[in-house]
Structures are given as structure tokens and as C-alpha cells.
């Protein structure tokens, strides 16, 4: 196999077939994909299916804690899981720049295969396009996913209710700050790393503890601030946060203070916020804390009233601060 991607690899001829057989089938191997049909032929027993799609354009494509391949699998798995579904099948499409390193591509594909295996999902169909040098930035990946909805679960952004307790499963801003530091060669003390991971098993655990969770969202682009404002608007409620209880790593806090950033607005790739009826909140929190991805889980606030659709925070110093929806141009290329 050549050591660089060429336009021939996207031609549909021998180059494309060689790439598919020597790389993608080698790592994504399963009985559905190996049929090489134009569509994956799936046996779907559930009548209630969740379907999602996402594109990944991160820069840099390799970072501490992950890479664009791992990110593409985790991002789509998490979108299904927060909808109350068991992720099952993924598609994967690549847009690759001519001249891209074949070694880097193999590393990305291996990472995707490993992550999919750990998350217990199958990559069953895909596509590859090669564009002339300068037409893109190395590699872009699109993944779509199908999941089967769990029984007796109703999770929507419009379902938040007065009295709901808001729980996050860990520290905020890890991914966005890690990407920004790597992109700009900022060396920070401590153990700064992206939180990129799949959350489907954690979410399954908490739904088994409390199937009555009203809302689950992953706080990716725009961070927790964007997600909470979306939920407040969709549910026509207001949200009160407690700054003292919001978990943030010292490395992230220090970087944000130095650069004038706010961890609430920084992207995450392994964090969810859950809106839980108050009587189940402690059980859900304990279940989270007993999972490796929820050790730093915390109750950070509650739904306080209906109608004003605002998010505000009680601060360290005893004041109140409005948490607006992010606007303008945030940290670029973080997913």
C-alpha cells in the first residue's frame, strides 16, 4: 500500500478497492460490512429507533486523550445514548486530502475500530472521497448512527420540570482547553487531557437506576452553558446553578483564568448533564460515582420556575450571574 493518499484512492477503481480491502475491512471487519453492499442490510427488531449524524473536523487530529477517529465514534455513540437509546450500528464516511499520510489514516482507522469494539457498536457501511490537495484540511469524518430506544424512557430537551435536580458526571472544559493548548503550543502544568470517551454504558446504568430521568444532554460545542440555555428554552423553565458545586480541574481553571475564558462555555466530549426528579437524584448521583466515568459527578443546580427561560448562577461571593447562550465565534475546530 502506498504511503500517501492519492486521487486514485477516491476514483472508485483499483485504488479505492485496495484502500477498502487493505485498511477499512481489515479493521472494521464484521459480517454486515463484509457484504460490501451499497446499503447495510440490518435486522431491526425494535420499532423505536433513534438516528443521528455528525461530522468531525478537529484540528489537531491527534491530541492527548484521543484523535479524530475516536472522537467520531464517541460523538455519535453519545448522541444516541443521551436520547435514551442503545447504540447499535454506525456508518463512517471519510473526506481525505490528497497527500494525507497513509500511516496517519491507519492510526485513525485502528482507533475507530478499537473504540467501536469497546462501545459495543458495529461500523456497517461507509464511503471514502479523496479531494485535491488544498481542498480540505487533512481529513474530515462523518458518522451516522442507529440505536434502539429503551422501553419506558422518555428523554427530551423539552421535558425538564420544576424541581428537577441537575447532575453532571465530571469536570467541565477538559476537551476544549486541551485542544486549544495543543493547537497553540501552550504548555500547562498538571495532567491536562481531553475527556473524549463513549458514555453509553454510564447512561445505561443510570437509566436502570432511574428510568424517569427527564433530560440527558452531552455538553459538547458551546459547553454546559449552551446546553442549559437550549433546555431552558425548549422546556420553558429557568435554571439555578451553584458555582461552588461545579467541578472543574485546576489545570482548566488556571488556563481559563489566564486567558479570560469561562469553563461553562468550553467544549466537552465525555460529559453529560441530567435533569432528574428530586426524589431520585441521590440514587443517580451514587450510581454515577460508582462508574469510572462518573467519579467526579456533582449536583450543580436545579430547575426553579417556569416561564422566564433563563440560566443563572449563585456565585462564590454571594451574587447572581446570568449564564447567557454563547454568541460569536468560539474556540474553533474542537470536534
FIZAMAR-129938 format. One record per residue (C-alpha): residue number from 1; residue in one letter; x, y, z. Coordinates in Angstrom, 3 decimals. Layout:
REM FIZAMAR-129938
r k->NUM; r->A; u->X; v->Y; w->Z
...
END
This chain:
REM FIZAMAR-129938
r k->1; r->X; u->0.000; v->0.000; w->0.000
r k->2; r->X; u->1.257; v->3.487; w->-0.836
r k->3; r->X; u->2.420; v->5.745; w->2.000
r k->4; r->X; u->0.281; v->8.715; w->0.887
r k->5; r->X; u->-3.330; v->9.109; w->-0.160
r k->6; r->X; u->-3.641; v->9.859; w->-3.876
r k->7; r->X; u->-6.600; v->10.902; w->-6.004
r k->8; r->X; u->-6.672; v->7.334; w->-7.333
r k->9; r->X; u->-7.777; v->6.155; w->-3.884
r k->10; r->X; u->-11.041; v->8.033; w->-4.434
r k->11; r->X; u->-11.556; v->7.098; w->-8.073
r k->12; r->X; u->-13.802; v->4.093; w->-7.477
r k->13; r->X; u->-11.375; v->1.796; w->-9.239
r k->14; r->X; u->-8.426; v->-0.336; w->-8.182
r k->15; r->X; u->-7.027; v->2.299; w->-5.794
r k->16; r->X; u->-10.326; v->2.556; w->-3.951
r k->17; r->X; u->-10.729; v->-1.211; w->-3.746
r k->18; r->X; u->-7.183; v->-1.603; w->-2.467
r k->19; r->X; u->-7.831; v->1.000; w->0.242
r k->20; r->X; u->-11.094; v->-0.636; w->1.284
r k->21; r->X; u->-9.693; v->-4.161; w->1.394
r k->22; r->X; u->-6.289; v->-3.426; w->2.912
r k->23; r->X; u->-7.414; v->-0.866; w->5.510
r k->24; r->X; u->-11.122; v->-0.426; w->6.218
r k->25; r->X; u->-12.185; v->-4.079; w->6.003
r k->26; r->X; u->-9.069; v->-5.086; w->7.903
r k->27; r->X; u->-10.094; v->-3.064; w->10.980
r k->28; r->X; u->-13.874; v->-2.637; w->10.621
r k->29; r->X; u->-14.397; v->-6.332; w->9.878
r k->30; r->X; u->-17.925; v->-7.651; w->10.551
r k->31; r->X; u->-20.441; v->-9.778; w->8.657
r k->32; r->X; u->-22.677; v->-6.858; w->7.633
r k->33; r->X; u->-19.877; v->-4.637; w->6.321
r k->34; r->X; u->-18.124; v->-7.520; w->4.590
r k->35; r->X; u->-21.086; v->-7.921; w->2.230
r k->36; r->X; u->-19.964; v->-4.633; w->0.601
r k->37; r->X; u->-23.482; v->-3.725; w->-0.493
r k->38; r->X; u->-24.433; v->-0.147; w->-1.316
r k->39; r->X; u->-26.562; v->-0.245; w->1.827
r k->40; r->X; u->-26.105; v->-2.157; w->5.068
r k->41; r->X; u->-28.799; v->-4.818; w->5.409
r k->42; r->X; u->-29.835; v->-4.785; w->9.062
r k->43; r->X; u->-32.242; v->-6.828; w->11.133
r k->44; r->X; u->-34.081; v->-4.264; w->13.262
r k->45; r->X; u->-36.355; v->-5.812; w->15.881
r k->46; r->X; u->-37.236; v->-2.585; w->17.684
r k->47; r->X; u->-39.975; v->-0.300; w->16.382
r k->48; r->X; u->-38.492; v->2.642; w->18.271
r k->49; r->X; u->-35.231; v->3.714; w->16.674
r k->50; r->X; u->-33.002; v->6.723; w->17.270
r k->51; r->X; u->-30.981; v->8.017; w->14.311
r k->52; r->X; u->-28.268; v->10.682; w->14.347
r k->53; r->X; u->-25.442; v->12.053; w->12.229
r k->54; r->X; u->-22.404; v->14.222; w->12.934
r k->55; r->X; u->-19.272; v->15.483; w->11.190
r k->56; r->X; u->-15.825; v->15.822; w->12.740
r k->57; r->X; u->-13.270; v->18.392; w->11.582
r k->58; r->X; u->-10.987; v->18.777; w->14.589
r k->59; r->X; u->-7.563; v->20.413; w->14.496
r k->60; r->X; u->-5.193; v->18.898; w->15.579
r k->61; r->X; u->-6.410; v->15.477; w->14.501
r k->62; r->X; u->-4.271; v->13.759; w->17.168
r k->63; r->X; u->-4.416; v->15.072; w->20.720
r k->64; r->X; u->-3.825; v->13.936; w->24.263
r k->65; r->X; u->-6.741; v->11.697; w->25.138
r k->66; r->X; u->-7.815; v->10.844; w->21.620
r k->67; r->X; u->-7.872; v->11.596; w->17.911
r k->68; r->X; u->-10.415; v->12.409; w->15.206
r k->69; r->X; u->-11.224; v->8.705; w->14.792
r k->70; r->X; u->-12.007; v->8.035; w->18.441
r k->71; r->X; u->-13.900; v->11.323; w->18.573
r k->72; r->X; u->-16.086; v->10.402; w->15.602
r k->73; r->X; u->-17.209; v->7.141; w->17.220
r k->74; r->X; u->-17.703; v->8.580; w->20.716
r k->75; r->X; u->-19.582; v->11.626; w->19.434
r k->76; r->X; u->-22.197; v->9.612; w->17.574
r k->77; r->X; u->-22.487; v->6.902; w->20.243
r k->78; r->X; u->-23.091; v->9.616; w->22.851
r k->79; r->X; u->-25.733; v->11.381; w->20.744
r k->80; r->X; u->-27.691; v->8.131; w->20.610
r k->81; r->X; u->-27.168; v->7.300; w->24.268
r k->82; r->X; u->-28.368; v->10.678; w->25.593
r k->83; r->X; u->-31.585; v->10.136; w->23.619
r k->84; r->X; u->-32.284; v->7.042; w->25.712
r k->85; r->X; u->-31.130; v->4.578; w->23.069
r k->86; r->X; u->-28.740; v->1.638; w->22.977
r k->87; r->X; u->-26.264; v->2.451; w->20.159
r k->88; r->X; u->-26.071; v->-0.392; w->17.638
r k->89; r->X; u->-24.849; v->0.491; w->14.142
r k->90; r->X; u->-22.690; v->3.261; w->12.678
r k->91; r->X; u->-21.771; v->4.448; w->9.225
r k->92; r->X; u->-18.472; v->6.167; w->8.569
r k->93; r->X; u->-17.566; v->8.442; w->5.661
r k->94; r->X; u->-14.142; v->9.946; w->5.053
r k->95; r->X; u->-13.166; v->13.044; w->3.097
r k->96; r->X; u->-9.396; v->12.813; w->2.758
r k->97; r->X; u->-6.958; v->15.316; w->1.279
r k->98; r->X; u->-4.592; v->14.140; w->-1.432
r k->99; r->X; u->-1.170; v->13.537; w->0.111
r k->100; r->X; u->-2.528; v->12.624; w->3.554
r k->101; r->X; u->-0.261; v->10.136; w->5.303
r k->102; r->X; u->-1.371; v->6.531; w->4.955
r k->103; r->X; u->0.231; v->5.789; w->8.324
r k->104; r->X; u->-1.878; v->8.506; w->9.967
r k->105; r->X; u->-5.003; v->7.187; w->8.255
r k->106; r->X; u->-4.314; v->3.669; w->9.512
r k->107; r->X; u->-3.813; v->5.012; w->13.055
r k->108; r->X; u->-7.177; v->6.789; w->12.841
r k->109; r->X; u->-8.978; v->3.724; w->11.467
r k->110; r->X; u->-7.442; v->1.476; w->14.152
r k->111; r->X; u->-8.577; v->3.960; w->16.797
r k->112; r->X; u->-12.118; v->3.926; w->15.406
r k->113; r->X; u->-12.200; v->0.129; w->15.334
r k->114; r->X; u->-10.935; v->-0.152; w->18.906
r k->115; r->X; u->-13.406; v->2.452; w->20.203
r k->116; r->X; u->-16.336; v->0.837; w->18.372
r k->117; r->X; u->-15.414; v->-2.552; w->19.823
r k->118; r->X; u->-15.220; v->-1.195; w->23.374
r k->119; r->X; u->-18.512; v->0.690; w->22.920
r k->120; r->X; u->-20.102; v->-2.495; w->21.512
r k->121; r->X; u->-21.239; v->-0.945; w->18.228
r k->122; r->X; u->-20.625; v->-2.050; w->14.630
r k->123; r->X; u->-19.471; v->0.092; w->11.712
r k->124; r->X; u->-21.600; v->-1.435; w->8.951
r k->125; r->X; u->-21.293; v->0.897; w->5.961
r k->126; r->X; u->-19.233; v->3.824; w->4.763
r k->127; r->X; u->-17.741; v->5.874; w->1.963
r k->128; r->X; u->-14.424; v->7.459; w->1.036
r k->129; r->X; u->-13.785; v->10.566; w->-1.036
r k->130; r->X; u->-10.377; v->11.981; w->-1.891
r k->131; r->X; u->-10.136; v->15.695; w->-2.757
r k->132; r->X; u->-7.221; v->17.575; w->-4.353
r k->133; r->X; u->-4.507; v->18.923; w->-2.073
r k->134; r->X; u->-5.573; v->22.222; w->-0.536
r k->135; r->X; u->-9.299; v->21.465; w->-0.819
r k->136; r->X; u->-9.621; v->20.394; w->2.807
r k->137; r->X; u->-7.547; v->20.200; w->5.965
r k->138; r->X; u->-6.162; v->16.688; w->6.084
r k->139; r->X; u->-9.203; v->14.586; w->6.908
r k->140; r->X; u->-12.872; v->15.054; w->7.774
r k->141; r->X; u->-15.065; v->12.216; w->9.055
r k->142; r->X; u->-18.854; v->11.894; w->9.098
r k->143; r->X; u->-20.520; v->9.231; w->11.218
r k->144; r->X; u->-24.204; v->8.374; w->11.431
r k->145; r->X; u->-25.728; v->6.023; w->13.944
r k->146; r->X; u->-28.788; v->3.947; w->14.751
r k->147; r->X; u->-29.820; v->2.937; w->18.251
r k->148; r->X; u->-32.767; v->1.110; w->19.795
r k->149; r->X; u->-34.722; v->3.131; w->22.353
r k->150; r->X; u->-35.015; v->1.604; w->25.806
r k->151; r->X; u->-38.534; v->0.757; w->26.970
r k->152; r->X; u->-40.409; v->3.216; w->29.195
r k->153; r->X; u->-37.869; v->6.004; w->28.719
r k->154; r->X; u->-38.898; v->9.488; w->27.598
r k->155; r->X; u->-35.891; v->11.808; w->27.308
r k->156; r->X; u->-36.264; v->15.126; w->25.506
r k->157; r->X; u->-34.868; v->18.650; w->25.850
r k->158; r->X; u->-38.463; v->19.824; w->26.387
r k->159; r->X; u->-39.079; v->17.530; w->29.371
r k->160; r->X; u->-37.384; v->19.462; w->32.210
r k->161; r->X; u->-39.725; v->20.046; w->35.154
r k->162; r->X; u->-39.768; v->22.406; w->38.120
r k->163; r->X; u->-37.893; v->20.760; w->40.984
r k->164; r->X; u->-35.615; v->18.680; w->38.748
r k->165; r->X; u->-32.072; v->18.354; w->40.073
r k->166; r->X; u->-29.221; v->18.858; w->37.581
r k->167; r->X; u->-26.287; v->16.445; w->37.740
r k->168; r->X; u->-23.067; v->16.391; w->35.694
r k->169; r->X; u->-20.817; v->13.338; w->35.589
r k->170; r->X; u->-17.491; v->15.147; w->35.964
r k->171; r->X; u->-15.172; v->18.063; w->35.356
r k->172; r->X; u->-16.002; v->20.606; w->32.665
r k->173; r->X; u->-13.930; v->22.096; w->29.846
r k->174; r->X; u->-11.283; v->19.371; w->29.611
r k->175; r->X; u->-11.601; v->18.757; w->25.864
r k->176; r->X; u->-11.766; v->22.338; w->24.653
r k->177; r->X; u->-8.838; v->23.511; w->26.781
r k->178; r->X; u->-6.679; v->20.526; w->25.776
r k->179; r->X; u->-7.318; v->21.176; w->22.068
r k->180; r->X; u->-6.658; v->24.899; w->22.414
r k->181; r->X; u->-3.379; v->24.312; w->24.265
r k->182; r->X; u->-2.139; v->21.747; w->21.726
r k->183; r->X; u->-3.113; v->23.946; w->18.788
r k->184; r->X; u->-1.312; v->26.958; w->20.197
r k->185; r->X; u->1.664; v->25.127; w->21.787
r k->186; r->X; u->0.675; v->26.251; w->25.275
r k->187; r->X; u->2.361; v->24.053; w->27.867
r k->188; r->X; u->0.350; v->23.696; w->31.053
r k->189; r->X; u->1.214; v->22.087; w->34.362
r k->190; r->X; u->-0.622; v->19.048; w->35.681
r k->191; r->X; u->-2.407; v->16.319; w->33.759
r k->192; r->X; u->-4.467; v->18.104; w->31.123
r k->193; r->X; u->-6.181; v->15.727; w->28.673
r k->194; r->X; u->-9.294; v->15.557; w->26.530
r k->195; r->X; u->-12.239; v->13.763; w->28.140
r k->196; r->X; u->-13.156; v->12.141; w->24.802
r k->197; r->X; u->-14.983; v->8.891; w->25.604
r k->198; r->X; u->-18.184; v->6.953; w->24.965
r k->199; r->X; u->-20.868; v->7.299; w->27.634
r k->200; r->X; u->-23.408; v->4.665; w->26.612
r k->201; r->X; u->-22.655; v->2.259; w->29.470
r k->202; r->X; u->-22.751; v->5.013; w->32.090
r k->203; r->X; u->-26.080; v->6.228; w->30.734
r k->204; r->X; u->-27.495; v->2.686; w->30.664
r k->205; r->X; u->-26.528; v->2.300; w->34.322
r k->206; r->X; u->-28.278; v->5.467; w->35.461
r k->207; r->X; u->-31.400; v->4.700; w->33.404
r k->208; r->X; u->-31.597; v->1.319; w->35.122
r k->209; r->X; u->-31.462; v->3.188; w->38.429
r k->210; r->X; u->-33.983; v->5.829; w->37.351
r k->211; r->X; u->-35.921; v->5.405; w->34.084
r k->212; r->X; u->-37.753; v->8.653; w->34.884
r k->213; r->X; u->-34.846; v->10.984; w->34.024
r k->214; r->X; u->-36.373; v->13.850; w->32.067
r k->215; r->X; u->-33.391; v->15.188; w->30.111
r k->216; r->X; u->-29.884; v->13.969; w->29.292
r k->217; r->X; u->-27.592; v->16.024; w->27.063
r k->218; r->X; u->-23.899; v->15.876; w->26.275
r k->219; r->X; u->-22.238; v->19.267; w->26.646
r k->220; r->X; u->-20.099; v->19.475; w->23.507
r k->221; r->X; u->-19.792; v->22.654; w->21.410
r k->222; r->X; u->-20.725; v->25.717; w->23.452
r k->223; r->X; u->-20.157; v->23.756; w->26.654
r k->224; r->X; u->-22.603; v->23.420; w->29.521
r k->225; r->X; u->-23.837; v->26.993; w->29.060
r k->226; r->X; u->-25.169; v->26.285; w->25.564
r k->227; r->X; u->-26.858; v->23.028; w->26.576
r k->228; r->X; u->-28.577; v->24.507; w->29.636
r k->229; r->X; u->-29.855; v->27.504; w->27.673
r k->230; r->X; u->-31.259; v->25.192; w->24.999
r k->231; r->X; u->-33.039; v->23.115; w->27.633
r k->232; r->X; u->-34.383; v->26.215; w->29.403
r k->233; r->X; u->-35.803; v->27.469; w->26.111
r k->234; r->X; u->-37.250; v->24.116; w->24.992
r k->235; r->X; u->-38.797; v->23.365; w->28.398
r k->236; r->X; u->-39.870; v->26.955; w->29.156
r k->237; r->X; u->-38.157; v->26.904; w->32.561
r k->238; r->X; u->-35.375; v->28.659; w->34.484
r k->239; r->X; u->-32.244; v->27.047; w->35.873
r k->240; r->X; u->-30.326; v->27.940; w->39.024
r k->241; r->X; u->-26.691; v->26.787; w->39.286
r k->242; r->X; u->-24.363; v->26.745; w->42.288
r k->243; r->X; u->-20.821; v->27.804; w->41.374
r k->244; r->X; u->-19.409; v->26.063; w->44.455
r k->245; r->X; u->-20.565; v->22.671; w->43.172
r k->246; r->X; u->-19.468; v->22.894; w->39.517
r k->247; r->X; u->-16.471; v->20.525; w->39.046
r k->248; r->X; u->-13.520; v->21.987; w->37.117
r k->249; r->X; u->-9.940; v->20.685; w->37.083
r k->250; r->X; u->-7.300; v->23.062; w->38.410
r k->251; r->X; u->-5.490; v->22.869; w->35.058
r k->252; r->X; u->-8.620; v->24.001; w->33.215
r k->253; r->X; u->-9.453; v->26.632; w->35.816
r k->254; r->X; u->-5.930; v->28.076; w->35.648
r k->255; r->X; u->-5.884; v->28.184; w->31.855
r k->256; r->X; u->-9.293; v->29.854; w->31.741
r k->257; r->X; u->-8.244; v->32.471; w->34.304
r k->258; r->X; u->-5.059; v->33.185; w->32.362
r k->259; r->X; u->-6.863; v->33.572; w->29.021
r k->260; r->X; u->-10.111; v->35.149; w->30.224
r k->261; r->X; u->-12.274; v->32.131; w->29.397
r k->262; r->X; u->-15.168; v->30.520; w->31.259
r k->263; r->X; u->-15.236; v->26.712; w->31.761
r k->264; r->X; u->-19.026; v->26.739; w->31.377
r k->265; r->X; u->-18.573; v->27.743; w->27.719
r k->266; r->X; u->-15.763; v->25.299; w->26.887
r k->267; r->X; u->-16.450; v->22.105; w->24.928
r k->268; r->X; u->-16.546; v->18.636; w->26.456
r k->269; r->X; u->-16.558; v->15.230; w->24.762
r k->270; r->X; u->-17.252; v->12.995; w->27.753
r k->271; r->X; u->-19.667; v->14.944; w->29.937
r k->272; r->X; u->-23.429; v->14.804; w->30.302
r k->273; r->X; u->-25.923; v->16.808; w->32.300
r k->274; r->X; u->-29.029; v->15.045; w->33.582
r k->275; r->X; u->-32.313; v->16.532; w->34.786
r k->276; r->X; u->-33.570; v->14.141; w->37.440
r k->277; r->X; u->-36.691; v->14.237; w->39.640
r k->278; r->X; u->-35.514; v->15.280; w->43.095
r k->279; r->X; u->-36.503; v->12.052; w->44.842
r k->280; r->X; u->-34.205; v->10.037; w->42.548
r k->281; r->X; u->-31.276; v->12.489; w->42.484
r k->282; r->X; u->-29.179; v->10.886; w->45.220
r k->283; r->X; u->-29.565; v->7.399; w->43.718
r k->284; r->X; u->-28.483; v->8.650; w->40.286
r k->285; r->X; u->-25.544; v->10.563; w->41.764
r k->286; r->X; u->-24.349; v->7.487; w->43.655
r k->287; r->X; u->-24.689; v->5.323; w->40.539
r k->288; r->X; u->-22.594; v->7.820; w->38.588
r k->289; r->X; u->-19.905; v->7.998; w->41.252
r k->290; r->X; u->-19.585; v->4.206; w->41.219
r k->291; r->X; u->-18.738; v->4.276; w->37.495
r k->292; r->X; u->-15.221; v->5.213; w->36.267
r k->293; r->X; u->-16.685; v->7.997; w->34.108
r k->294; r->X; u->-18.657; v->9.499; w->36.976
r k->295; r->X; u->-16.196; v->9.622; w->39.871
r k->296; r->X; u->-16.336; v->13.442; w->39.920
r k->297; r->X; u->-20.101; v->13.645; w->39.424
r k->298; r->X; u->-21.836; v->16.517; w->41.180
r k->299; r->X; u->-25.264; v->18.053; w->41.693
r k->300; r->X; u->-24.801; v->21.550; w->40.261
r k->301; r->X; u->-28.257; v->23.105; w->40.334
r k->302; r->X; u->-31.995; v->22.755; w->39.883
r k->303; r->X; u->-34.993; v->23.885; w->37.879
r k->304; r->X; u->-36.576; v->26.726; w->39.833
r k->305; r->X; u->-39.548; v->28.135; w->37.962
r k->306; r->X; u->-41.406; v->28.160; w->34.684
r k->307; r->X; u->-41.710; v->30.906; w->32.087
r k->308; r->X; u->-38.627; v->33.144; w->32.251
r k->309; r->X; u->-36.327; v->30.739; w->30.334
r k->310; r->X; u->-33.067; v->31.921; w->31.868
r k->311; r->X; u->-29.993; v->30.297; w->33.351
r k->312; r->X; u->-28.277; v->31.972; w->36.290
r k->313; r->X; u->-25.640; v->31.029; w->38.825
r k->314; r->X; u->-25.190; v->31.748; w->42.511
r k->315; r->X; u->-21.528; v->32.776; w->42.663
r k->316; r->X; u->-18.752; v->32.171; w->45.195
r k->317; r->X; u->-19.084; v->35.714; w->46.510
r k->318; r->X; u->-22.841; v->35.578; w->47.088
r k->319; r->X; u->-24.096; v->37.299; w->43.935
r k->320; r->X; u->-26.074; v->36.078; w->40.957
r k->321; r->X; u->-24.743; v->35.903; w->37.412
r k->322; r->X; u->-26.705; v->35.317; w->34.223
r k->323; r->X; u->-25.304; v->32.488; w->32.057
r k->324; r->X; u->-26.209; v->33.535; w->28.513
r k->325; r->X; u->-26.262; v->31.411; w->25.389
r k->326; r->X; u->-22.792; v->31.606; w->23.750
r k->327; r->X; u->-22.586; v->34.028; w->20.848
r k->328; r->X; u->-19.955; v->34.958; w->18.301
r k->329; r->X; u->-17.015; v->32.826; w->17.271
r k->330; r->X; u->-15.916; v->30.402; w->19.970
r k->331; r->X; u->-12.940; v->28.085; w->20.129
r k->332; r->X; u->-12.633; v->26.744; w->16.545
r k->333; r->X; u->-12.381; v->23.159; w->15.372
r k->334; r->X; u->-12.893; v->21.362; w->18.662
r k->335; r->X; u->-14.961; v->18.465; w->17.283
END
